[in-house]
Amino acid sequence: MNAMRDVAAEAQPVRLKFEIGARTLLAVRRSLVRVPLTLAEARRGAVPALPPLDRAADGYSVTSLPEDRMAALAAAAGGMLPFVRQRYTRYHLDFVGGFDAWLAGLSSNARQGLKRKAKRIAGASGGQLDVRRFRTAEELAAFHSEARAISATTYQERLLGSGLPNGAEFLEVMRALAAADQVRAWLLYIAGEPAAYLYCPIQGETVIYAHVGHDPRFNDWSPGAVLQLEAMQDLFGEGRFAAFDFTEGEGQHKRQFATGGVACVDLLLLRPTLGNRAVMAALGGFNGAVAVVKRAVQGAGLSGFAKRLRRG
């Protein structure tokens, strides 16, 4: 375990959300120091060092902590109150053995489904998939314009505020990554219309699944899965990467494409104040009630309807 750092890290305002699916009903603000683990740290079961807290900070938000390291981190944090925000598998794909070997490792149903979807999209685009690749600063400027138009239509941006960023800071970072050859991006078109995008910065030998989205008009075409497959083929072909990091959170496509994963939690460690205890009790009760309702909905066979309702 690493020793704690001597310099207090800067806390950021974080909204602790009471949410059902993508809909936020209420949010409580807390000032938290974010402590993210990289894929490499999660895979080796690291317990992160916690920097000293400023007096105004309410605690820490630790993301991608291996679930079996939770007790060790809580003990290292002393009297802080632990609260699990979410549990998930942090999936990854290792670029070992080549694209064909990786593809052969997918289930036959997955391979046939992807082939069928790609064939359908190609048929609507003159017989071939229309996938465009972006790497240089000039290319990425054109990518960003098209991808932003797609992102604006997605529920991720409308409800979660997690679409492709549009600020000057993001564009500056994107140009710097392009200059260092540390970013890849793709667009998929269907019948000449931009349908899906994927934006992946690169850290060392790891490709990061940073921003992705598709126009909801093409929901039935599964453009995101088809584009992901094309991206994987390109990345295997370069022969310079070790892993693809699907980052935090679950998803069918992540499970389908991954070669492995680490059981992780996003963990809050809050100061033991009365206010923080009340927030944790309220969040825990709310999340428990949502889980009960979710199981009831699934048992009644209404999952599809509930998903559409949550996304609007």
C-alpha positions as CSV (number, residue, x, y, z in Angstrom):
1,M,0.0,0.0,0.0
2,N,1.3,3.5,-0.9
3,A,1.9,6.1,1.8
4,M,-0.5,9.0,2.0
5,R,0.6,12.1,0.1
6,D,1.4,15.2,2.2
7,V,-0.3,17.8,-0.1
8,A,-4.0,18.1,0.1
9,A,-5.7,17.4,-3.2
10,E,-8.3,19.8,-4.6
11,A,-11.9,18.8,-4.0
12,Q,-14.5,19.2,-6.7
13,P,-18.3,19.6,-6.3
14,V,-20.0,16.3,-6.9
15,R,-23.7,15.7,-7.3
16,L,-24.8,12.6,-5.4
17,K,-27.9,11.6,-7.5
18,F,-31.1,10.0,-6.5
19,E,-31.8,8.5,-9.9
20,I,-33.9,5.9,-11.7
21,G,-32.1,4.8,-14.8
22,A,-31.1,7.9,-16.7
23,R,-33.5,10.2,-14.8
24,T,-32.2,12.2,-11.8
25,L,-35.0,13.0,-9.3
26,L,-32.8,14.8,-6.7
27,A,-29.2,15.5,-6.2
28,V,-27.2,16.4,-3.1
29,R,-23.9,18.3,-3.5
30,R,-20.8,17.2,-1.7
31,S,-17.2,18.5,-2.1
32,L,-15.1,15.4,-2.9
33,V,-11.6,14.5,-3.9
34,R,-11.7,12.1,-6.9
35,V,-9.3,9.1,-6.7
36,P,-9.6,7.2,-10.0
37,L,-7.8,3.9,-10.6
38,T,-6.4,3.1,-14.0
39,L,-7.1,-0.2,-15.7
40,A,-3.6,-1.4,-14.8
41,E,-4.1,-0.5,-11.1
42,A,-7.5,-2.3,-11.0
43,R,-6.0,-5.4,-12.6
44,R,-3.2,-5.7,-10.1
45,G,-5.5,-5.1,-7.2
46,A,-4.0,-1.8,-6.0
47,V,-5.2,0.0,-2.9
48,P,-4.8,3.7,-3.9
49,A,-3.1,6.3,-1.7
50,L,-5.5,8.8,-0.3
51,P,-4.2,12.4,-0.2
52,P,-4.9,14.5,2.9
53,L,-8.3,16.3,2.8
54,D,-8.7,20.0,2.9
55,R,-11.0,21.1,5.8
56,A,-13.7,22.1,3.4
57,A,-13.8,18.7,1.6
58,D,-16.5,16.2,2.6
59,G,-14.4,13.1,1.6
60,Y,-13.3,11.0,-1.4
61,S,-14.8,9.5,-4.5
62,V,-12.8,6.4,-5.4
63,T,-13.6,4.9,-8.8
64,S,-12.7,1.4,-10.2
65,L,-11.6,0.1,-6.9
66,P,-11.3,-3.7,-7.0
67,E,-14.1,-5.0,-4.9
68,D,-11.9,-7.3,-2.8
69,R,-9.8,-4.3,-1.8
70,M,-12.7,-2.3,-0.3
71,A,-12.1,-3.4,3.3
72,A,-8.4,-2.5,3.1
73,L,-9.1,1.0,1.8
74,A,-11.8,1.6,4.3
75,A,-9.4,0.6,7.1
76,A,-6.7,2.9,5.7
77,A,-9.1,5.8,5.6
78,G,-9.6,5.6,9.4
79,G,-13.0,6.8,10.6
80,M,-14.4,7.8,7.2
81,L,-17.8,6.4,6.3
82,P,-17.8,4.0,3.3
83,F,-20.7,3.9,0.8
84,V,-20.8,1.9,-2.4
85,R,-22.2,4.0,-5.2
86,Q,-22.2,1.2,-7.8
87,R,-20.8,-2.2,-8.5
88,Y,-19.7,-3.3,-12.0
89,T,-17.1,-5.2,-14.0
90,R,-14.3,-3.0,-15.5
91,Y,-14.0,-4.8,-18.8
92,H,-10.9,-4.8,-21.0
93,L,-9.7,-6.4,-24.2
94,D,-6.1,-7.6,-24.5
95,F,-4.6,-7.2,-28.0
96,V,-3.0,-10.7,-28.0
97,G,-3.1,-13.2,-30.9
98,G,-4.5,-11.0,-33.6
99,F,-8.0,-9.9,-34.7
100,D,-9.1,-13.2,-36.3
101,A,-8.2,-15.2,-33.1
102,W,-10.0,-12.6,-30.9
103,L,-13.1,-12.7,-33.2
104,A,-13.1,-16.5,-33.1
105,G,-13.2,-16.3,-29.3
106,L,-16.6,-14.6,-29.4
107,S,-19.7,-16.8,-29.2
108,S,-21.1,-18.0,-32.5
109,N,-24.3,-16.1,-31.8
110,A,-22.3,-12.8,-31.3
111,R,-20.3,-13.3,-34.5
112,Q,-23.4,-14.1,-36.6
113,G,-25.3,-11.2,-35.1
114,L,-22.5,-8.8,-35.9
115,K,-22.1,-10.1,-39.4
116,R,-25.8,-9.8,-40.0
117,K,-25.9,-6.2,-38.7
118,A,-22.9,-5.2,-40.7
119,K,-24.3,-6.7,-43.9
120,R,-27.6,-4.8,-43.4
121,I,-25.8,-1.4,-42.8
122,A,-23.5,-2.1,-45.8
123,G,-26.6,-2.8,-48.0
124,A,-28.0,0.6,-47.1
125,S,-24.7,2.3,-48.0
126,G,-24.2,1.0,-51.5
127,G,-22.9,-2.5,-50.6
128,Q,-19.9,-1.5,-48.3
129,L,-19.6,-0.2,-44.8
130,D,-18.9,3.6,-44.8
131,V,-16.5,3.9,-41.9
132,R,-14.3,6.9,-41.7
133,R,-11.1,7.1,-39.6
134,F,-9.5,10.1,-37.9
135,R,-6.1,10.5,-36.4
136,T,-4.5,13.9,-37.2
137,A,-5.5,17.3,-35.8
138,E,-7.1,18.3,-39.1
139,E,-9.0,15.1,-39.4
140,L,-10.2,15.3,-35.8
141,A,-11.6,18.8,-36.3
142,A,-13.8,17.4,-39.0
143,F,-14.7,14.4,-36.8
144,H,-15.6,16.6,-33.9
145,S,-18.1,18.6,-35.9
146,E,-19.9,15.5,-37.2
147,A,-19.7,13.6,-33.9
148,R,-21.1,16.5,-31.9
149,A,-24.2,16.5,-34.1
150,I,-24.7,12.9,-33.3
151,S,-24.0,13.4,-29.6
152,A,-26.6,16.1,-29.3
153,T,-29.3,13.6,-30.2
154,T,-28.4,11.0,-27.6
155,Y,-30.1,10.4,-24.3
156,Q,-26.6,10.3,-22.7
157,E,-26.2,14.0,-23.5
158,R,-29.8,15.0,-22.9
159,L,-30.3,13.2,-19.6
160,L,-26.8,12.6,-18.2
161,G,-24.8,15.4,-19.6
162,S,-22.2,12.9,-20.8
163,G,-22.0,13.5,-24.5
164,L,-18.9,14.4,-26.5
165,P,-17.5,17.6,-25.0
166,N,-17.7,20.8,-27.0
167,G,-15.6,23.3,-25.0
168,A,-12.3,24.9,-25.9
169,E,-10.4,22.9,-23.3
170,F,-11.5,19.6,-24.8
171,L,-10.6,20.8,-28.3
172,E,-7.2,21.9,-27.1
173,V,-6.5,18.5,-25.5
174,M,-7.8,16.7,-28.6
175,R,-5.3,18.7,-30.8
176,A,-2.5,18.0,-28.4
177,L,-3.2,14.2,-28.4
178,A,-3.4,14.2,-32.2
179,A,0.0,16.0,-32.4
180,A,1.5,13.2,-30.2
181,D,-0.4,10.5,-32.1
182,Q,-2.3,9.6,-29.0
183,V,-5.9,9.5,-30.2
184,R,-8.1,7.5,-32.6
185,A,-11.6,8.2,-33.7
186,W,-14.2,6.7,-36.1
187,L,-17.5,7.6,-37.7
188,L,-20.0,5.2,-39.2
189,Y,-22.4,6.5,-41.9
190,I,-25.6,4.8,-43.0
191,A,-26.9,5.8,-46.4
192,G,-24.7,8.9,-46.3
193,E,-26.0,10.0,-42.8
194,P,-23.6,10.1,-39.8
195,A,-25.0,7.4,-37.5
196,A,-22.4,6.6,-34.8
197,Y,-19.1,7.8,-33.4
198,L,-16.3,6.5,-31.2
199,Y,-13.5,8.6,-29.7
200,C,-10.5,7.0,-28.0
201,P,-7.5,8.7,-26.5
202,I,-4.4,6.6,-25.8
203,Q,-2.4,6.3,-22.6
204,G,0.8,4.4,-23.1
205,E,-0.2,1.1,-24.7
206,T,-3.8,1.3,-23.6
207,V,-6.7,2.6,-25.7
208,I,-9.4,4.3,-23.7
209,Y,-13.1,4.0,-24.5
210,A,-13.8,7.6,-23.8
211,H,-16.8,8.9,-25.8
212,V,-19.3,6.9,-27.9
213,G,-22.8,7.5,-29.2
214,H,-25.2,6.9,-32.0
215,D,-28.2,8.7,-33.5
216,P,-31.4,7.2,-32.0
217,R,-32.9,7.1,-35.5
218,F,-30.7,4.2,-36.1
219,N,-31.4,2.3,-32.9
220,D,-32.6,-0.8,-34.7
221,W,-29.4,-1.0,-36.8
222,S,-27.0,-1.4,-33.9
223,P,-24.5,1.0,-35.4
224,G,-22.4,1.3,-32.3
225,A,-21.6,-2.5,-32.2
226,V,-20.8,-2.5,-35.9
227,L,-18.5,0.5,-35.5
228,Q,-16.8,-1.0,-32.5
229,L,-16.0,-4.1,-34.4
230,E,-14.4,-2.0,-37.2
231,A,-12.4,-0.1,-34.6
232,M,-11.1,-3.3,-33.0
233,Q,-9.9,-4.5,-36.4
234,D,-8.1,-1.3,-37.0
235,L,-6.4,-1.4,-33.5
236,F,-5.4,-5.0,-33.8
237,G,-3.9,-4.1,-37.2
238,E,-1.7,-1.4,-35.8
239,G,0.1,-3.9,-33.6
240,R,1.2,-1.2,-31.1
241,F,-1.4,-1.5,-28.3
242,A,-1.6,-3.9,-25.3
243,A,-5.1,-3.3,-24.1
244,F,-8.5,-1.6,-24.8
245,D,-10.0,-0.2,-21.6
246,F,-13.8,-0.2,-21.6
247,T,-13.7,2.0,-18.4
248,E,-16.3,2.1,-15.7
249,G,-19.8,0.7,-16.0
250,E,-21.5,-2.2,-17.5
251,G,-22.9,-2.8,-21.0
252,Q,-23.7,-5.7,-23.3
253,H,-21.2,-4.6,-25.9
254,K,-18.5,-4.4,-23.3
255,R,-19.2,-8.0,-22.1
256,Q,-19.4,-9.1,-25.7
257,F,-16.1,-7.7,-26.9
258,A,-14.0,-8.0,-23.7
259,T,-11.4,-10.7,-23.0
260,G,-11.5,-10.1,-19.2
261,G,-12.6,-7.9,-16.4
262,V,-12.2,-6.9,-12.8
263,A,-15.1,-6.7,-10.3
264,C,-15.0,-3.1,-9.1
265,V,-16.9,-0.6,-7.0
266,D,-17.2,3.2,-7.0
267,L,-16.7,4.0,-3.3
268,L,-17.5,7.1,-1.4
269,L,-15.5,7.8,1.8
270,L,-17.2,10.6,3.7
271,R,-16.4,12.4,6.9
272,P,-18.5,11.0,9.8
273,T,-20.8,14.1,10.1
274,L,-24.5,14.0,10.9
275,G,-25.2,15.5,7.4
276,N,-23.2,12.9,5.6
277,R,-24.7,10.1,7.7
278,A,-28.2,11.4,6.7
279,V,-27.3,11.5,3.0
280,M,-25.9,8.0,3.1
281,A,-29.0,6.7,4.8
282,A,-31.3,8.4,2.3
283,L,-29.3,7.2,-0.7
284,G,-29.1,3.6,0.6
285,G,-32.9,3.5,1.3
286,F,-33.7,5.0,-2.1
287,N,-31.4,2.7,-4.0
288,G,-32.8,-0.3,-2.2
289,A,-36.3,0.7,-3.1
290,V,-35.4,1.2,-6.8
291,A,-33.8,-2.3,-6.8
292,V,-37.0,-3.8,-5.5
293,V,-39.1,-2.1,-8.1
294,K,-36.7,-3.0,-10.8
295,R,-36.9,-6.7,-9.9
296,A,-40.7,-6.5,-9.9
297,V,-40.8,-4.8,-13.3
298,Q,-38.4,-7.5,-14.8
299,G,-40.5,-10.2,-13.3
300,A,-43.6,-8.8,-15.0
301,G,-41.8,-8.7,-18.4
302,L,-42.0,-4.9,-18.6
303,S,-38.2,-4.2,-18.9
304,G,-38.4,-2.8,-22.4
305,F,-41.2,-0.4,-21.6
306,A,-39.5,0.8,-18.4
307,K,-36.2,1.4,-20.3
308,R,-38.0,3.6,-22.9
309,L,-39.8,5.5,-20.1
310,R,-36.5,6.2,-18.3
311,R,-34.9,7.6,-21.4
312,G,-37.9,9.6,-22.5
